[in-house]
Amino acid sequence: DTNPFAPAHIAKILDLVQIGDDLSVEERAEVVELISRYADVYALSVSEVCLV
């Protein structure tokens, strides 16, 4: 089982997510913080998605 909050996992998510260029430095930092804080809701592959 992979830790969704591991720095490498968060880095991969941030690599794959596109953040718009129209954000200020502060807004961009806030988006990165939110993605990092909620890293457990992002799936990097279909195999990470749990059936409901």
C-alpha contacts under 8 A as a table, 3 or more apart, distances in Angstrom:
res1	aa1	res2	aa2	distance
3	N	6	A	5.43
3	N	9	H	7.62
4	P	9	H	6.00
4	P	10	I	7.16
4	P	39	A	5.81
4	P	40	D	5.03
5	F	9	H	6.56
5	F	10	I	6.32
5	F	36	S	7.34
5	F	37	R	7.96
5	F	39	A	6.06
5	F	40	D	6.86
6	A	9	H	5.27
6	A	10	I	6.36
7	P	10	I	5.14
7	P	11	A	6.04
8	A	11	A	5.03
8	A	12	K	6.24
9	H	12	K	5.17
9	H	13	I	6.37
10	I	13	I	5.07
10	I	14	L	6.17
10	I	35	I	7.90
10	I	36	S	6.02
10	I	39	A	6.34
11	A	14	L	5.09
11	A	15	D	6.08
12	K	15	D	4.92
12	K	16	L	6.37
13	I	16	L	5.19
13	I	17	V	6.13
13	I	39	A	7.69
13	I	42	Y	7.40
13	I	44	L	7.19
14	L	17	V	5.22
14	L	18	Q	7.76
14	L	32	V	7.40
14	L	35	I	7.58
15	D	18	Q	7.76
19	I	28	R	7.39
19	I	31	V	7.94
20	G	23	L	6.26
23	L	26	E	7.85
23	L	27	E	5.61
23	L	28	R	5.76
24	S	27	E	5.08
24	S	28	R	6.06
25	V	28	R	5.15
25	V	29	A	6.17
26	E	29	A	5.11
26	E	30	E	6.23
27	E	30	E	5.00
27	E	31	V	6.28
28	R	31	V	5.12
28	R	32	V	6.26
29	A	32	V	5.10
29	A	33	E	6.10
30	E	33	E	4.99
30	E	34	L	6.16
31	V	34	L	5.07
31	V	35	I	6.16
32	V	35	I	5.16
32	V	36	S	6.10
33	E	36	S	5.05
33	E	37	R	5.99
34	L	37	R	5.01
34	L	38	Y	6.10
35	I	38	Y	5.30
35	I	39	A	5.66
36	S	39	A	5.07
38	Y	41	V	5.90
38	Y	42	Y	7.72
39	A	42	Y	5.64
40	D	43	A	7.75
43	A	46	V	6.96
43	A	48	E	5.66
43	A	49	V	6.40
44	L	48	E	6.92
45	S	48	E	5.60
45	S	49	V	7.40
46	V	49	V	5.40
47	S	50	C	7.78
